[in-house]
Amino acid sequence: MSKQTFTAMAGARAEKEAPEIGVGMLGYAFMGKAHSNAYKKLPYMIYPPPAVPRLIAICGRNEEAVAEAARRFGYEGYYTDWRAMMEDDRIQLFDNGGPNSMHAEPCIAAAQAGKHVFCEKPLARNAEEAKAMLDAVEKAGVKHMVAFNYRFVPAVRLAYDLIASGKLGQIYHFRAVYLQEWIMPHYGTPKIWRLDRDVAGSGAIGDLGAHIIDLAHFLVGGMKSLSAVTRTFIEERPLTDGSGTGKVDVDDAFVATVEFENGAIGTLESSRFAAGRKNYNCFEINGEKGSIHFNLERLNELQVFWVGEEPKETQGFHDVLVTEGHHPWLEHWWPHGHIIGWEHTFVHEITHLLDCIVNNKDVAPYGATFEDGYRAAVICDAIAESAQAKRQVDIRY
């Protein structure tokens, strides 16, 4: 890795040599844009950075579009074949922001080429695919992380720390919902790749449910069994090329009841048919000594309740504004009360991965490894299996 000297801006005056990490990105749409923004923002906001990302190349099938993305996001070049990008020795970190069907093969190839791997969620279309990816990165000995970015919301990390410290005591309940509305009838959404099992693997289960499944694992622990129901509300949609209609073969919504290994019980629910809900990711955890409630649409806040800490006349949930300098990552941003947003979670998670790469740290427990991605994929498959079989399913890894 080459060295590059950076001088601090807008604050402390210092010089810090940071190793440079060459990045190759697959995908230039939603997640390609989000990750690229984080790579560019990281070196001057997370100061001194653990490493300086060098945007070597971005890859996509449409040459005109990927060339424009390279110019827009500041990559040195582009590829239209991801296999050719794997041969670029300047790239040490492969970032996979492509559709779910493009996760397994490129990530496995990157690991075999000795590159560290960062992959969008869900890790794979099913558990079998995810296990092959996990085996590949472990065999290669590279660092690996799944982009479960909500682990890197300061309020969520605060919830993790409170639980890990034992302040909530025994955990009784975990309930989570992740709701959106963007494929309801009034949107007229055609059969895009997220509605195609061959490409996506599943619908709301993998797209939204994977996030709350990972949060359940992160905050409460492993799951022992579950029972679920799924529903597809619109079974035929127009094809994107206008040639007719196609069958929707993924779920639009699911609800599951779960039993955790530590004795807690919970519910998971995701839908892309929840009118009025844009990106409503909420969880509540009830414990022996208190409760925690989080809503992604108010991501700078954490609601907490502590048993017996106040007179009963005023006892209840309290809003904690998680923007103090001692809260996770907030020292890098603004004075307290100056809120941050969704895009900042990507800066935090990529900073964590770069730190793990250059300082040979473990990605777990704060970051989601490919093992975490595999565990989430097992749960996603179990939800689909339970709904189809109409019975409770025991979780086996």
N, C-alpha and C positions, 0 to 999 in steps of 0.2 A: 504494500500500500504506500502510495506517495504521501508526502507531507505538504501541508499548506498552512501558512501563517495567517491568522485572522486577528484583527484588532477590534475590540469591543466598540459598539456604537451606543449612543443615547444612554449613557450611564457610566458604569465602571470603565476605567481605562486600564486595559491589560492586553497582553499578547499571549496567545495560546496556540500551540501547535496541535492540530487535530488531524488524525489520519483521514485519508480520503477513501470513500467506499464507492465504487462504480456500480450504478444501478441500471438494470435492464427491465423495462416495464412491458408487460403484455396487456393490451387493452387501452383504449384512449377515451372511452365514454365516461359514464358516471364515476366509477371507482378509479379509473385512470386519472381523471381530473382531480378527485379528492386526494389521492396519494401524491400526485405531482405537486399539488399546492402545499402539502405538508413537507415534502422534501425541500422545497424552495424556502419555506418559512423557517424551518428548523434551525439552520446555522446561526441566524442573527437573533432569534428569540430565545432559544435554549442555549444560553451562553455561559460558559464555554460548552460547545457541543461535544458529545462523545466522539463523533465523527462528522465529517462534512460529506453529504451525499453529492456525488458527481453524476449528473443525468446523462448517461452514455447513449442509450437508445431506447426507443419506444417501438412496439411492434403491433401491426394490425394487417388485416387482409386487403383492405382498400387503400391502395398506394396514395391516392390523392388526399384522402382523409387522414391517414397516418402521418403523411408529410406535413400537413397543416398542423396536426397535433404536436409534432416535434418542434415546429417553429413557435407555436403558441405557448407551450409549456417549457421550452428552453432545453430540449434534449439535443445532444450533439449530432445525432443521426437517427435513422429509423430502419426497420426491417419489415418486410412483408411475409417472412417465413421465420417462425420462432425457432426452428431448428438451426438456422444460420446464426441467429442471435446467441444461441448456446455456445457457439464456437468463438465468440468474442471474449478474449482473455482480459479485456479491460473491465468486464462485468464481474463483480464479486457477489452481488445480491440480485437475485431474480425476484421480481414483484409481479405476481399473477393476479391481474384484475379482470380477466376474461370471463366469459360465461361459464357456468358450472361444468359443462361438457369439456371445457378446455383446461380444467384444473389438473387432472391426474397426469396425463402424458407429459406435458411440459414441465411440471414440478418434479416428476421422477427423473426426467432427463437433466434438469438443472442440478439436482442432487448428485447424479452420476457424473456430472461435469465438475463437481466440487464447489458449486455455488450455494451460498446460503439462500433459503427460500422463504418468501413471505407470500401467503395465499389468501385471497378473499374467502369469505364464508358463503355458503357452507363449504367445508373443505372438499367435499365430493358429492356425487349424486346419490351414493349409497355407502353403506359401511364397508362393503368389500373393496370398493375403489379407495376409500379413505385408508383402509388398512394397508393396501399396497403402497400408498404414498408415505404412510408412517414408516413402514419397513425400509423404504428407499432412503429417507433422510437419516434414519438411525444407522443404517449400514454405511452411509457416506460420511457420517460424523459431522454434518453441517448443522448450523443453527436453523431452526424452523419455527415459524409462528403463523397462526391463523388470525385473520383480521377481525376478531371479535372486539371491535373498538370500544364498546360500552364498558368494558373493564377499565378503560382509561378516562372515564368521566370522573372528575375529582370527588363528586358526591358518592359515586358508586364505590370508589376506592375507600372513602371514609367509612361507608357501610361495611365493607370487607374488614377494615381494621377494627371497627367496633365489635364485630362478631368474633374475629380471630382472638381478640383480647379477652373474650369471655364476658363482656359487659351485658350481653343479652341473655346469658345463661343458656339453658337448654332451649333449642329451637323447636317450636311446635308446628308452625305453618310457614309455607312459602306459596304465594299465589302471584301469578304474573299474567299479564295480557299484553299482546302487541297487535295493535289494530291500525289498519289503513283502509282507504275507500276507493283507490284509483282504478279498480276494474269493475266497479258497479255499472249497471246498464247505461246510466246517463253519460258516462265517459265514452262509450262506444269503442272501447279498447279492442283491437284485433287480436288474433292469436300470435302474440309475440313470443320470443323464446322462453320467457318465464312461465308461459302456459303450455309448454311442450315438455312432456316427460323425458323424451330422449335427450334434450338439452339441459333442462333444469333438474331433473330427478324427481322433484315434487313441487308443490305449489307453496301455499302459506307455511307448510311445515318447515321446509328448508329455507325459504326466503326470510320469514319473520320468526318462526318458531325456534330455529337454530340459535338465535340471539338469546331468547329467554331460557332455553335449555342450558346454554353455556353459563348464563348468569346464575342459574340454579346450582350448577356444578361448582362455580366459583365461590358462591356465597354460602351455600348450605352443604354441598357434598354430593356424593354419588346417589343414583336412583336405583331402587331395588325392583320395582314393578310399576306397571301403568295400565290404565284402561282408557281407550279413546274412541271418539267418533269424528268422522270427517264428512265434509259435504262439498259438492261441486254444484254451484247454483246456476251457472250458465254453461251448458254442455257443448254448444256450438258457437264459434265465433268466426268473423270474416278473416280470411287469410291476408297477410300483409301485402301480397302482390296483387290483390283484387281478383284473384282467379276463382273465388268461391268461398266456401266455408270449410272449417276443419274442426274435428272433435277435440275438446279440451279434456286431456287425460291426467290432469293434476287436481289437487284439492284447492278449493277456494277458502276453506276455513277448517279449523279443528279445535276440539276441546279434549283435554286429557286430565285424568286424576292420577297422581303419582304418589308412590311411597318411597321415602328416602332410606338409605342404609342406616342413618342415625336415629330413625324412628319418627322423624317429621313426616307430615303429609302435606300435599299441595295440589294446586291446579295450574294448568298451562292452557292458554287460549290464544289463538292467532286467527285473524281474518283480514281479508282484503275487500270485505263487503260491509265495513262499519261506517255508515254514513256520518260525515262530519269529523271523522278521525283521520288526521293526515299522517302522523307518525307517533302514535300514542303507545309508548312502551312504558308500562308501569309494573312495579312489583311491590309487594308488602311482605314483610317477615315479622312474625309474632314469636316472641320468646318468653322465657320465664321471668325476665327482669325488665322487659321493654319491647317496643316494636319500632320498625323502620318502614317508611313508605317513600318511594321514589317515582317520579314522573319525568320521562325524558324531555317532554315539551317544556319543562321547567327545570332544566338540567343543572342549574346552579343552586338548587335547593334540595334539602333532605329533611323530611318530616320525621321527628323522633318523639317517642313517648317512653318515659321511665316510670316504672311502678313505684309508687309511694314516695316520690321525691318532692312533691308539692302538697300544699293543703288541698283537700278534695274539692274545695270550692273553685279552684283554678287549675285543677289537674286536667291535662289533655295533650294532644299532639302539638308540637312546637315546630315552626319552620326555622331551619338553620340555613343561613346564607353561606354557602361553601365557597367563599372567595377570599378568605384570610390568607396571609402569606405563609402560615404554617400548614395550610391544607395542601394535599398532594398537588404538585406541579404549579401551584398558583404563584410561587415566587418568580416564575419566568414571565408572567404576564403583566397585569395592571394593579394599581392600588385596590385595596379591599372595596367591595361593592361594585367594581367595574367588571361586569359579567363577561364570561367567555361563551363560546358556542360549539355546535356540533363539529365543525371543521377542526377544532383544536384537539379532539380526541385522536385524530390521525397523527398529529404532531407528537402527541405523548406516546402513542404506541410505537411509532417508528423510532423515536428517540430511545425507547426501551430496547428495541431490537438492535439498534446500532451499538448501544452500550454493551449488550450481551455479546455481540460479534467481536468488537475490538478489545474488550476486557475479559473475554471468555467466561461470561457469567451464564447462569441458567436462565432460560426464558421463563420457566415456571418459578413460582406460582402466579406471579402477577400477569404475565403474558400467557396467551393460550397457545400451547404447542400443538403439533400435529396429533399428539396423543389426545389432547382435549378435543381437537376437531374430529378425531375418530370416535371418541365417546359420544359426542353430540350426534354424529351420524348414526350410531347404534340406536340412540333414542328416537331419532327421526324415523328410522326404519320400523322401530317397535310401535310407534304411533300408527303408522300406516298398516302394519300387520294386525294390531289390535282392532282397528276400525273395520278392516276387511273381515276378520274372523269373528268379530263381535264377542270378544272375550278379553280377560286380563292377560297381559304378557309379562313374563319375568325377563329382566334385563341380563344379558350375558355378553361379555366382551371377549 
